[in-house]
Amino acid sequence: MPRRLGLSPLQRDILVLLEEAGAETVGTILATLKITDVEQFNAQINGLVTLGLIRKEQSDLVLTERGKVALRT
């Protein structure tokens, strides 16, 4: 049984958004989720990258296979 990752609400929203789109630019995610604290957003993104749930490709964020599995649990 997979362990829970303890994602923040913002991290979960980012993963759900990426699940629907596959990949999005950082600007699109900021606008869609109406993010006002960019530093907090960057910290949350870095946490998702560290966990291997998303990856950065130039200005895009891409959901990984591990991220897809995390959304199902």
Buried (B, 14 or more C-beta within 10 A) or exposed (E): EEEEBEBEEBBBBBBEBBBEBEEBEBEBBBEEBEBEEEEEBEEBBEBBBEBEBBBEEEEBBBBBEEBEEBBEE
